[in-house]
Amino acid sequence: MRREKANRKLNKYSISARKFKQQILPGGIWNSSVWGIVESLSQDYNATTVFGYGPTDDPEPNCKSLQGCKGPGIAPAPNSQFNYPGYTVENTRNHKTLVDWHNDLVKDPWSCDFSHPAGEACEYIRHILSIDQSLHWANPAGIPCANGRSTDCRPADVRDPRLASEYTGPVPMVVHVHGAHVHSNSDGYPEAWWLPAASDVDGFARAGALVNRFDRRTNRRHGVASFRYRNDQPSTTLWFHDHTLGITRNNVYAGLVAFWLIREEGGGETGLVKGTLPCCAPKLGDTLEDTNLPSQHGGRRNTFREIPIVVMDRSFYKN
């Protein structure tokens, strides 16, 4: 993932969650022989709508420079790191990382002025999956709670007719780095979610019960939380994902997931002699073509030996 700022002891990122399309199934760019995967595929599926992470300042993905691209607005794309799974956040042991996590789940996050949200571009979007309001969950709509609170609860009356309908309001999110050594204010508790800074969120709770309830204010403006990570643990492979109460499964299924790696200074892993495995990982600045194309098409895919793998089951409609 592209950094916003880096020095010897601190890495700074600004990472947004947004909705976009990505060519995941066979079809589009994956049916081109340039990738060196197959000569041809008989299936030609459309791009899939996903939620995904990317650098806040990156443009909307546009794969038009890649052979087989089906049109603008589709990832993976050389011009943008918005992707599912998200690009990896690289960390160095004992070097702190600061991340501004943005909930940009609005109609057109690339046009919306989140400092002064107004107009259709900044209107919230509903989830791309069905959200069951009858569960113990974030409850931004404020359906009366069994515990007397207004959010983060199970409903007081299971016969409430509103529970028969799925939730169609703005999408809450909070980010948890799974396995990280971290203070409570930046752990991403399920009740520490927040809504996007959308132009039409009046009537919804903007944040969960645990936002700004610890020793440091993390949410100083709508739609953004600033979390700090110590990285004071042996080098390891971690991952970050959405953690919102009651809809973690929905948000992760939609695409809000990525790797978080901690390396020793200078590379390598704790306890291993320098120069041993793992070796030859992609570096910051390597392009999509560098890391994915074989050498005969101008890439360096065959030089990389560190290849992260995510196994996730998914179901798709044919269209």
C-alpha angles and dihedrals in degrees: 000000000000113000125227093207136359136183136153097289107018137053118192124200134179108201127180134196110220141162120247142135126267134186100238104146124057110291138074113035093000091065090063117100089218090090091061091229102111136344093235142344126213094212120079109183126178124250117276126237110239144164112237146164127249143149108293093231095050118110126241110288113265118180095184093121091059122086111253096020111157096210146303122314096043128121146244090063136159092228097058142035094212100124147141114265091030121245115272120267107223118210136180120223112263091006110116122234124207119196129187102206112204125199099211097163096140133119097270111008091173091062100033118103098217092190089064106016113198139144134022096308089064097045114118122253126221121240118280088227130053115270118208110216094191092075130085098271148131094289102195089173090067100232104177112277131225091228095051094251124119097227141025098038149098116266119271094223119034087197092063103128092221089069091067089069126067119247112265101175131105117310117252119213141179128173126230123188100215111229098003125142100239143149118256092251090064102032095099099236114200090246092051096079127132137197127237118271088253127165094238109042097112109130094035128094105253096208144017128260095264100049110123091356097120135068096290133042107240100171108057096153134028117276098015137084124188112214128184126211124196098199087201097147136089115288110281148154111256132162136214126218144157114284105184115155112264097356104060087112092052096047094045091046088051090057111271098138137101144153125274111196127192116198135179115260106277092023134279132084135291110272096014124111111250111263096033126103133347097055140169106015122172114271132220107278096033109130131228088256093048094056101037109033122081118240094260088065097044100269134114101221094130092059095062119089100169105079118168114214128201119191112200129157118229139176123211139193113234092244 
